[in-house]
Amino acid sequence: MDNAGERTDPHDTAQMRVLRDALAAADVKRLVRASRENDGDEVERIRRRYVEG
């Protein structure tokens, strides 16, 4: 629990947020490249990762 008495996710640390942000940035770069190269399969894989979980 944090100071306000709310539950906090122990996995949601600053390091985890930094890692998630870095992975998302890499996905954006891959998405731009795949879009530029008309690689619909790769675009769909990246989209599913974010839309479906």
Gaussian input, Z-matrix of N, CA and C with variables (Angstrom, degrees):
# hf/3-21g

backbone

0 1
 N
 C     1     B1
 C     2     B2     1     A1
 N     3     B3     2     A2     1     D1
 C     4     B4     3     A3     2     D2
 C     5     B5     4     A4     3     D3
 N     6     B6     5     A5     4     D4
 C     7     B7     6     A6     5     D5
 C     8     B8     7     A7     6     D6
 N     9     B9     8     A8     7     D7
 C    10    B10     9     A9     8     D8
 C    11    B11    10    A10     9     D9
 N    12    B12    11    A11    10    D10
 C    13    B13    12    A12    11    D11
 C    14    B14    13    A13    12    D12
 N    15    B15    14    A14    13    D13
 C    16    B16    15    A15    14    D14
 C    17    B17    16    A16    15    D15
 N    18    B18    17    A17    16    D16
 C    19    B19    18    A18    17    D17
 C    20    B20    19    A19    18    D18
 N    21    B21    20    A20    19    D19
 C    22    B22    21    A21    20    D20
 C    23    B23    22    A22    21    D21
 N    24    B24    23    A23    22    D22
 C    25    B25    24    A24    23    D23
 C    26    B26    25    A25    24    D24
 N    27    B27    26    A26    25    D25
 C    28    B28    27    A27    26    D26
 C    29    B29    28    A28    27    D27
 N    30    B30    29    A29    28    D28
 C    31    B31    30    A30    29    D29
 C    32    B32    31    A31    30    D30
 N    33    B33    32    A32    31    D31
 C    34    B34    33    A33    32    D32
 C    35    B35    34    A34    33    D33
 N    36    B36    35    A35    34    D34
 C    37    B37    36    A36    35    D35
 C    38    B38    37    A37    36    D36
 N    39    B39    38    A38    37    D37
 C    40    B40    39    A39    38    D38
 C    41    B41    40    A40    39    D39
 N    42    B42    41    A41    40    D40
 C    43    B43    42    A42    41    D41
 C    44    B44    43    A43    42    D42
 N    45    B45    44    A44    43    D43
 C    46    B46    45    A45    44    D44
 C    47    B47    46    A46    45    D45
 N    48    B48    47    A47    46    D46
 C    49    B49    48    A48    47    D47
 C    50    B50    49    A49    48    D48
 N    51    B51    50    A50    49    D49
 C    52    B52    51    A51    50    D50
 C    53    B53    52    A52    51    D51
 N    54    B54    53    A53    52    D52
 C    55    B55    54    A54    53    D53
 C    56    B56    55    A55    54    D54
 N    57    B57    56    A56    55    D55
 C    58    B58    57    A57    56    D56
 C    59    B59    58    A58    57    D57
 N    60    B60    59    A59    58    D58
 C    61    B61    60    A60    59    D59
 C    62    B62    61    A61    60    D60
 N    63    B63    62    A62    61    D61
 C    64    B64    63    A63    62    D62
 C    65    B65    64    A64    63    D63
 N    66    B66    65    A65    64    D64
 C    67    B67    66    A66    65    D65
 C    68    B68    67    A67    66    D66
 N    69    B69    68    A68    67    D67
 C    70    B70    69    A69    68    D68
 C    71    B71    70    A70    69    D69
 N    72    B72    71    A71    70    D70
 C    73    B73    72    A72    71    D71
 C    74    B74    73    A73    72    D72
 N    75    B75    74    A74    73    D73
 C    76    B76    75    A75    74    D74
 C    77    B77    76    A76    75    D75
 N    78    B78    77    A77    76    D76
 C    79    B79    78    A78    77    D77
 C    80    B80    79    A79    78    D78
 N    81    B81    80    A80    79    D79
 C    82    B82    81    A81    80    D80
 C    83    B83    82    A82    81    D81
 N    84    B84    83    A83    82    D82
 C    85    B85    84    A84    83    D83
 C    86    B86    85    A85    84    D84
 N    87    B87    86    A86    85    D85
 C    88    B88    87    A87    86    D86
 C    89    B89    88    A88    87    D87
 N    90    B90    89    A89    88    D88
 C    91    B91    90    A90    89    D89
 C    92    B92    91    A91    90    D90
 N    93    B93    92    A92    91    D91
 C    94    B94    93    A93    92    D92
 C    95    B95    94    A94    93    D93
 N    96    B96    95    A95    94    D94
 C    97    B97    96    A96    95    D95
 C    98    B98    97    A97    96    D96
 N    99    B99    98    A98    97    D97
 C   100   B100    99    A99    98    D98
 C   101   B101   100   A100    99    D99
 N   102   B102   101   A101   100   D100
 C   103   B103   102   A102   101   D101
 C   104   B104   103   A103   102   D102
 N   105   B105   104   A104   103   D103
 C   106   B106   105   A105   104   D104
 C   107   B107   106   A106   105   D105
 N   108   B108   107   A107   106   D106
 C   109   B109   108   A108   107   D107
 C   110   B110   109   A109   108   D108
 N   111   B111   110   A110   109   D109
 C   112   B112   111   A111   110   D110
 C   113   B113   112   A112   111   D111
 N   114   B114   113   A113   112   D112
 C   115   B115   114   A114   113   D113
 C   116   B116   115   A115   114   D114
 N   117   B117   116   A116   115   D115
 C   118   B118   117   A117   116   D116
 C   119   B119   118   A118   117   D117
 N   120   B120   119   A119   118   D118
 C   121   B121   120   A120   119   D119
 C   122   B122   121   A121   120   D120
 N   123   B123   122   A122   121   D121
 C   124   B124   123   A123   122   D122
 C   125   B125   124   A124   123   D123
 N   126   B126   125   A125   124   D124
 C   127   B127   126   A126   125   D125
 C   128   B128   127   A127   126   D126
 N   129   B129   128   A128   127   D127
 C   130   B130   129   A129   128   D128
 C   131   B131   130   A130   129   D129
 N   132   B132   131   A131   130   D130
 C   133   B133   132   A132   131   D131
 C   134   B134   133   A133   132   D132
 N   135   B135   134   A134   133   D133
 C   136   B136   135   A135   134   D134
 C   137   B137   136   A136   135   D135
 N   138   B138   137   A137   136   D136
 C   139   B139   138   A138   137   D137
 C   140   B140   139   A139   138   D138
 N   141   B141   140   A140   139   D139
 C   142   B142   141   A141   140   D140
 C   143   B143   142   A142   141   D141
 N   144   B144   143   A143   142   D142
 C   145   B145   144   A144   143   D143
 C   146   B146   145   A145   144   D144
 N   147   B147   146   A146   145   D145
 C   148   B148   147   A147   146   D146
 C   149   B149   148   A148   147   D147
 N   150   B150   149   A149   148   D148
 C   151   B151   150   A150   149   D149
 C   152   B152   151   A151   150   D150
 N   153   B153   152   A152   151   D151
 C   154   B154   153   A153   152   D152
 C   155   B155   154   A154   153   D153
 N   156   B156   155   A155   154   D154
 C   157   B157   156   A156   155   D155
 C   158   B158   157   A157   156   D156

   B1=1.4582
   B2=1.5198
   B3=1.3114
   B4=1.4531
   B5=1.5246
   B6=1.3025
   B7=1.4610
   B8=1.5188
   B9=1.3170
   B10=1.4642
   B11=1.5285
   B12=1.3376
   B13=1.4440
   B14=1.5117
   B15=1.3232
   B16=1.4572
   B17=1.5253
   B18=1.3190
   B19=1.4543
   B20=1.5213
   B21=1.3097
   B22=1.4540
   B23=1.5186
   B24=1.2950
   B25=1.4539
   B26=1.5206
   B27=1.3399
   B28=1.4621
   B29=1.5228
   B30=1.3344
   B31=1.4559
   B32=1.5250
   B33=1.3115
   B34=1.4597
   B35=1.5232
   B36=1.3028
   B37=1.4519
   B38=1.5235
   B39=1.2875
   B40=1.4583
   B41=1.5222
   B42=1.3238
   B43=1.4644
   B44=1.5211
   B45=1.3216
   B46=1.4606
   B47=1.5225
   B48=1.3258
   B49=1.4665
   B50=1.5230
   B51=1.3340
   B52=1.4620
   B53=1.5262
   B54=1.3171
   B55=1.4600
   B56=1.5236
   B57=1.3369
   B58=1.4725
   B59=1.5214
   B60=1.3274
   B61=1.4632
   B62=1.5305
   B63=1.3333
   B64=1.4647
   B65=1.5254
   B66=1.3211
   B67=1.4633
   B68=1.5226
   B69=1.3186
   B70=1.4654
   B71=1.5253
   B72=1.3243
   B73=1.4680
   B74=1.5223
   B75=1.3364
   B76=1.4673
   B77=1.5265
   B78=1.3272
   B79=1.4649
   B80=1.5200
   B81=1.3082
   B82=1.4683
   B83=1.5254
   B84=1.3320
   B85=1.4717
   B86=1.5274
   B87=1.3403
   B88=1.4606
   B89=1.5223
   B90=1.3288
   B91=1.4613
   B92=1.5237
   B93=1.3168
   B94=1.4698
   B95=1.5236
   B96=1.3404
   B97=1.4609
   B98=1.5301
   B99=1.3361
   B100=1.4658
   B101=1.5283
   B102=1.3159
   B103=1.4655
   B104=1.5212
   B105=1.3056
   B106=1.4659
   B107=1.5231
   B108=1.3399
   B109=1.4591
   B110=1.5334
   B111=1.3288
   B112=1.4668
   B113=1.5285
   B114=1.3332
   B115=1.4651
   B116=1.5235
   B117=1.3215
   B118=1.4561
   B119=1.5173
   B120=1.3393
   B121=1.4669
   B122=1.5253
   B123=1.3307
   B124=1.4609
   B125=1.5303
   B126=1.3159
   B127=1.4605
   B128=1.5253
   B129=1.3099
   B130=1.4607
   B131=1.5260
   B132=1.3368
   B133=1.4735
   B134=1.5266
   B135=1.3178
   B136=1.4687
   B137=1.5267
   B138=1.3173
   B139=1.4653
   B140=1.5305
   B141=1.3201
   B142=1.4764
   B143=1.5169
   B144=1.3094
   B145=1.4597
   B146=1.5355
   B147=1.3357
   B148=1.4615
   B149=1.5242
   B150=1.3163
   B151=1.4554
   B152=1.5315
   B153=1.3237
   B154=1.4683
   B155=1.5119
   B156=1.2966
   B157=1.4309
   B158=1.4297
   A1=109.26
   A2=114.60
   A3=117.86
   A4=109.55
   A5=116.92
   A6=121.49
   A7=113.44
   A8=118.01
   A9=121.26
   A10=111.25
   A11=117.29
   A12=120.51
   A13=114.11
   A14=116.94
   A15=120.89
   A16=109.22
   A17=115.42
   A18=119.12
   A19=109.84
   A20=115.56
   A21=120.43
   A22=108.01
   A23=115.46
   A24=121.52
   A25=108.33
   A26=118.30
   A27=119.72
   A28=112.87
   A29=117.60
   A30=120.95
   A31=111.88
   A32=117.14
   A33=121.34
   A34=110.11
   A35=115.43
   A36=120.48
   A37=109.48
   A38=115.74
   A39=120.16
   A40=110.42
   A41=117.79
   A42=120.34
   A43=111.41
   A44=116.87
   A45=119.90
   A46=110.80
   A47=117.01
   A48=119.97
   A49=110.77
   A50=116.77
   A51=120.30
   A52=110.07
   A53=116.57
   A54=120.69
   A55=111.46
   A56=116.91
   A57=120.05
   A58=111.16
   A59=117.06
   A60=120.39
   A61=111.00
   A62=116.60
   A63=120.34
   A64=110.37
   A65=117.32
   A66=120.49
   A67=111.13
   A68=116.78
   A69=120.32
   A70=110.34
   A71=117.51
   A72=120.66
   A73=110.45
   A74=116.37
   A75=119.70
   A76=110.37
   A77=116.90
   A78=120.18
   A79=111.46
   A80=117.60
   A81=120.27
   A82=109.63
   A83=116.33
   A84=119.37
   A85=110.69
   A86=117.11
   A87=120.34
   A88=110.61
   A89=116.88
   A90=121.08
   A91=110.99
   A92=116.69
   A93=120.41
   A94=110.28
   A95=116.52
   A96=120.24
   A97=110.89
   A98=116.11
   A99=120.46
   A100=110.68
   A101=116.73
   A102=120.26
   A103=110.40
   A104=115.87
   A105=120.66
   A106=111.10
   A107=115.95
   A108=121.07
   A109=112.60
   A110=116.66
   A111=122.15
   A112=112.18
   A113=116.44
   A114=122.35
   A115=108.64
   A116=114.94
   A117=121.19
   A118=113.65
   A119=117.36
   A120=120.05
   A121=111.31
   A122=116.84
   A123=120.44
   A124=110.43
   A125=117.16
   A126=120.80
   A127=109.63
   A128=116.89
   A129=121.14
   A130=111.39
   A131=118.11
   A132=120.94
   A133=111.04
   A134=115.91
   A135=120.05
   A136=109.93
   A137=117.16
   A138=121.03
   A139=110.40
   A140=116.20
   A141=119.84
   A142=111.98
   A143=117.36
   A144=121.06
   A145=111.13
   A146=116.19
   A147=119.18
   A148=112.82
   A149=117.49
   A150=120.73
   A151=111.18
   A152=115.98
   A153=119.78
   A154=113.19
   A155=118.25
   A156=117.13
   A157=119.12
   D1=149.12
   D2=177.39
   D3=-93.63
   D4=-174.36
   D5=-176.15
   D6=-62.43
   D7=-25.50
   D8=-178.60
   D9=-87.87
   D10=2.63
   D11=179.92
   D12=83.48
   D13=6.77
   D14=179.09
   D15=-88.39
   D16=148.23
   D17=176.67
   D18=-72.01
   D19=140.29
   D20=175.69
   D21=-117.74
   D22=147.23
   D23=178.64
   D24=-80.47
   D25=117.96
   D26=-178.25
   D27=-64.40
   D28=-19.43
   D29=179.10
   D30=-85.88
   D31=-8.75
   D32=-176.65
   D33=-96.69
   D34=59.42
   D35=179.38
   D36=-87.89
   D37=170.74
   D38=178.57
   D39=-60.87
   D40=-38.22
   D41=179.35
   D42=-64.64
   D43=-39.59
   D44=178.68
   D45=-65.48
   D46=-39.95
   D47=178.19
   D48=-63.76
   D49=-40.66
   D50=178.53
   D51=-63.33
   D52=-42.89
   D53=178.84
   D54=-63.38
   D55=-45.89
   D56=178.08
   D57=-60.67
   D58=-41.16
   D59=179.29
   D60=-63.86
   D61=-40.51
   D62=179.66
   D63=-65.96
   D64=-42.01
   D65=178.48
   D66=-65.15
   D67=-39.19
   D68=178.30
   D69=-65.08
   D70=-40.24
   D71=178.59
   D72=-63.23
   D73=-40.14
   D74=177.65
   D75=-64.59
   D76=-39.67
   D77=177.60
   D78=-64.11
   D79=-38.08
   D80=178.29
   D81=-62.44
   D82=-43.84
   D83=178.59
   D84=-62.26
   D85=-43.22
   D86=178.91
   D87=-65.56
   D88=-37.73
   D89=179.42
   D90=-64.53
   D91=-43.17
   D92=178.35
   D93=-62.95
   D94=-45.36
   D95=179.39
   D96=-62.13
   D97=-46.70
   D98=-178.86
   D99=-62.86
   D100=-39.34
   D101=178.44
   D102=-65.13
   D103=-42.65
   D104=-179.63
   D105=-63.56
   D106=-35.42
   D107=-178.22
   D108=-91.79
   D109=6.79
   D110=-178.86
   D111=55.98
   D112=40.94
   D113=178.18
   D114=-95.12
   D115=82.20
   D116=-175.90
   D117=-62.04
   D118=-33.04
   D119=179.39
   D120=-63.92
   D121=-44.32
   D122=179.55
   D123=-67.01
   D124=-40.83
   D125=177.29
   D126=-58.89
   D127=-43.83
   D128=-179.00
   D129=-66.04
   D130=-40.26
   D131=177.88
   D132=-60.65
   D133=-44.59
   D134=179.77
   D135=-65.75
   D136=-43.37
   D137=179.76
   D138=-59.55
   D139=-45.46
   D140=-179.18
   D141=-61.73
   D142=-37.22
   D143=179.78
   D144=-57.73
   D145=-36.84
   D146=-177.79
   D147=-91.71
   D148=-33.87
   D149=-176.83
   D150=-79.66
   D151=-41.40
   D152=-175.41
   D153=-95.52
   D154=-4.30
   D155=172.63
   D156=124.69

